[in-house]
Every structure is written in structure tokens, then in C-alpha cells.
Amino acid sequence: MAYTRSSDANEITARYMDSILIEQRLIDSVKADIETEIFGEKFSMPVLTPAFSHLKEFNGRKKTGLEEYSIAAKETNILNFVGMMENEQFSKIIATGAKTIRIVKPYADHGKVRDQMQFAEEAGAFGIGMDIDHIFGVTGYDIVIGEEMTYQTSEMLRSYVESTDLPFVVKGVLSVEDAMKCADIGAKGIIVSHHHGRLPYAMPPLMILPKIREALSGKDIKIFVDCGIESGADVYKALALGADAAAVGRSMLPSLEKDGVSGVNKFLTDIGNELRFIMSATGFEDVSKIDASALHFT
Ligand SMILES: Cc1cc2nc3c(=O)[nH]c(=O)nc-3n(C[C@H](O)[C@H](O)[C@H](O)COP(=O)(O)O)c2cc1C
């Protein structure tokens, strides 16, 4: 499309996130605890790695970027995600020891979807899921690296949920309607995301989060978010607006490319430290209790 204005959801999202300001409440402040429980496991913080694919070996190192960030997830004890890959690559991710949720692509070949899910379960994945945001491309079915994708119906998603004992996470939710459908089909988690701006003018995930949180209130489903998260302040805003945890994505890449596992460990630790600091500076002791009362929308 020949837009004369920016329809880029990445830019719109960044502007929205930066327009949210934080007041400070210092008197009687406490040291905050950022430990987080997800699907019955304790993690060091409410920060997730992204569902990424196709990262090569950086700077001549032996392991791929996907393995390196998975090792960092294991070492920092955060929940790990990976995206599109073949089973052989997924085995290498499992070998890192990271608790990993495998986001399987919505392949038009349903046999491939089922094979990858079953493989993940047998290999010891912590959870499985699907990114639903490859529906029809602008000229027909969406093709990702030569493979045809397809849209999902509620019944298809329900059958995936019912085919596994693992928690199932739907990635690519950006409306109350889809969030409710995910809860109805028995998903245990959603990732509120516009998948780095596939949809022109896609709304910022943090803008729709409060409505999704309200609609899912009382339901047994975790709400994760991604897109443009790059600091402890961003994670804080996401939690305040209704997320249980937030995934860093492209913001992690420079640290990953340059310094591999140690670079990602430092990047994640810095995010956790900033989150803890902002929680203490706004009067929240525990990540599950953060609300939006300290946020101001400019
Ligand atoms: C290199 C790369 C590979 C990605 N691969 C996948 C994938 O296989 N599956 C998926 O669901 N999302 C994939 N994504 C999307 C990310 O998971 C995430 O939704 C998106 O990058 C937005 O987050 P960010 O702004 O923090 O990068 C990929 C993104 C990048 C940059």
C-alpha cells in the first residue's frame, strides 16, 4: 500500500507506550519481589523470551541464536518461547534445559501441526501453542518461508487444546473477541500481540490489555504480551495494564548477537532490576499486585 502517513504498528505502539507516564510513591516503600508463577512453576521474573525462529549462529559461535537465548532463559530462570522450526531444531532447544513453550506455525498441512505438537510434548516441552496471525495474505494464503499457512477456526484450536496435556497458548490475540474465544476453547494462555505490525494500524497491545484482562477476569488463563517491550519500565506498564508477563523480542537482539548467552543474561537481569526498582518506587511489593493506579496517560 502507498501510505503517505505511517501505518506501522511498531511505531504506533512505541508512541503509545512512551505516552504512559509513571508517578512516584516513595514514602513507606518496600523492596519489591519480582518472582512469578506461571502454570504452576516459579520463575525469577515476569519476563519471557520471544517466540523467535531462524536465528543463525552469530559472530562465528557454535550455537544458534535460538539456542543461546534459550540457555540464557535457563540460566536466568525465565520462561522460554520459540517459534517456527523443524523438530530436529526443537530437540536442541530442549537440550538447553530451558522450560520452553513451542509456538507451532498454523501450517495449512494439519498433519505437520499435529506432528510438531506431539513431538514437542514427547520431547519435554513446558507448553505448546500457535501463532494465529497468519491468515489470508494480501494475495491469498499466507506463505512463510515457502510454507503455506492457514486461518484457524475455534474448533481447530479446541482440537489442538484437547490433544495435549500441556498448557496451550494462543499467540496473536488483539481483541476481546479473540481473547474470549481462547478462554472458551480451553487455552491456558494468550499472547496479546500484533506480531511486529503485520496489520496496518494494529492497536498497541498495551491499549487493549485492560479490556482483555477485564473480560477474562476469573478465568483460568494467563495473559502474556509482546511487541516493543525493551525495558523494565515497559514490563511494569504491561503488568499494570493487565499482563501476567511480557516478552522481550527484537530489543534483545543486539545483546544476543554481540555477546550471546552472557549478553542476554545481562539484558534480562537489567530489565528485572529496573522492574524491581520501579515497583518499589510506586509502592508495589509483589508483581501479582501491580495495578494501573500509578500510570498516567498523556
Ligand atoms: C527474527 C524473528 C523471528 C520470529 N519468528 C516468529 C515465529 O516463528 N513465530 C511467532 O509466533 N513469532 C515470531 N516472531 C514474532 C515475535 O515473536 C514477536 O511477536 C514480534 O517480534 C514482536 O515483538 P518485538 O516487538 O518485541 O520484537 C519473530 C520475530 C522476529 C524478529
The ligand as an SDF file (V2000), in Angstrom:
LIG
                    3D

 31 33  0  0  0  0  0  0  0  0999 V2000
   13.5730  -12.9500   13.6970 C   0  0  0  0  0  0  0  0  0  0  0  0
   12.1520  -13.1010   14.1440 C   0  0  0  0  0  0  0  0  0  0  0  0
   11.5460  -14.3450   14.0630 C   0  0  0  0  0  0  0  0  0  0  0  0
   10.2430  -14.5170   14.5070 C   0  0  0  0  0  0  0  0  0  0  0  0
    9.6780  -15.7470   14.4210 N   0  0  0  0  0  0  0  0  0  0  0  0
    8.4410  -15.9610   14.9260 C   0  0  0  0  0  0  0  0  0  0  0  0
    7.8580  -17.2520   14.8930 C   0  0  0  0  0  0  0  0  0  0  0  0
    8.3990  -18.2020   14.3520 O   0  0  0  0  0  0  0  0  0  0  0  0
    6.6470  -17.4120   15.4760 N   0  0  0  0  0  0  0  0  0  0  0  0
    5.9910  -16.3760   16.0770 C   0  0  0  0  0  0  0  0  0  0  0  0
    4.9080  -16.5730   16.6140 O   0  0  0  0  0  0  0  0  0  0  0  0
    6.5090  -15.1290   16.0920 N   0  0  0  0  0  0  0  0  0  0  0  0
    7.7050  -14.8950   15.5390 C   0  0  0  0  0  0  0  0  0  0  0  0
    8.2470  -13.6370   15.5640 N   0  0  0  0  0  0  0  0  0  0  0  0
    7.4660  -12.5400   16.1800 C   0  0  0  0  0  0  0  0  0  0  0  0
    7.8640  -12.3300   17.6280 C   0  0  0  0  0  0  0  0  0  0  0  0
    7.5870  -13.4530   18.4350 O   0  0  0  0  0  0  0  0  0  0  0  0
    7.1510  -11.1010   18.2370 C   0  0  0  0  0  0  0  0  0  0  0  0
    5.7610  -11.3280   18.2410 O   0  0  0  0  0  0  0  0  0  0  0  0
    7.4290   -9.8270   17.4930 C   0  0  0  0  0  0  0  0  0  0  0  0
    8.7900   -9.7210   17.1190 O   0  0  0  0  0  0  0  0  0  0  0  0
    7.0220   -8.5900   18.3010 C   0  0  0  0  0  0  0  0  0  0  0  0
    7.8170   -8.4340   19.4330 O   0  0  0  0  0  0  0  0  0  0  0  0
    9.0540   -7.3780   19.4740 P   0  0  0  0  0  0  0  0  0  0  0  0
    8.4950   -6.0410   19.0670 O   0  0  0  0  0  0  0  0  0  0  0  0
    9.4770   -7.4010   20.9260 O   0  0  0  0  0  0  0  0  0  0  0  0
   10.0920   -7.8640   18.5490 O   0  0  0  0  0  0  0  0  0  0  0  0
    9.5250  -13.4290   15.0540 C   0  0  0  0  0  0  0  0  0  0  0  0
   10.1300  -12.1760   15.1110 C   0  0  0  0  0  0  0  0  0  0  0  0
   11.4180  -11.9900   14.6540 C   0  0  0  0  0  0  0  0  0  0  0  0
   12.0290  -10.6210   14.7150 C   0  0  0  0  0  0  0  0  0  0  0  0
  1  2  1  0
  2  3  1  0
  2 30  2  0
  3  4  2  0
  4  5  1  0
  4 28  1  0
  5  6  2  0
  6  7  1  0
  6 13  1  0
  7  8  2  0
  7  9  1  0
  9 10  1  0
 10 11  2  0
 10 12  1  0
 12 13  2  0
 13 14  1  0
 14 15  1  0
 14 28  1  0
 15 16  1  0
 16 17  1  0
 16 18  1  0
 18 19  1  0
 18 20  1  0
 20 21  1  0
 20 22  1  0
 22 23  1  0
 23 24  1  0
 24 25  2  0
 24 26  1  0
 24 27  1  0
 28 29  2  0
 29 30  1  0
 30 31  1  0
M  END
$$$$
